[in-house]
Amino acid sequence: MAYIDGFVAAVSTANKALHRDHAARMAEIMKRYGATRCVETWGDDVPEGQVTSFSMAVQRKADEAVVFSWVWWPDKATRDDA
């Protein structure tokens, strides 16, 4: 059964290119260790919650975007070994 690690972060929009370059390099490394897929998504219409939300969870500032990424592993054992 597949195993997925998920990540939510606030990233400065001014550093988007730098962050994406870093994420691409990390994806290559994770794939060498057995990951089958690495996905990064940038929020462009993330609603603000009243009780909870992605923005609140990462304490996003006005000059930041919410980034949600995940790594897909074939199984937990492969992920743990990586």
Secondary structure, 3 states (H helix, E strand, C coil): CCEEEEEEEEEEHHHHHHHHHHHHHHHHHHHHCCCCEEEEEECCCCCCCCCCCHHHHCCCCCCEEEEEEEEEECCHHHHHHC
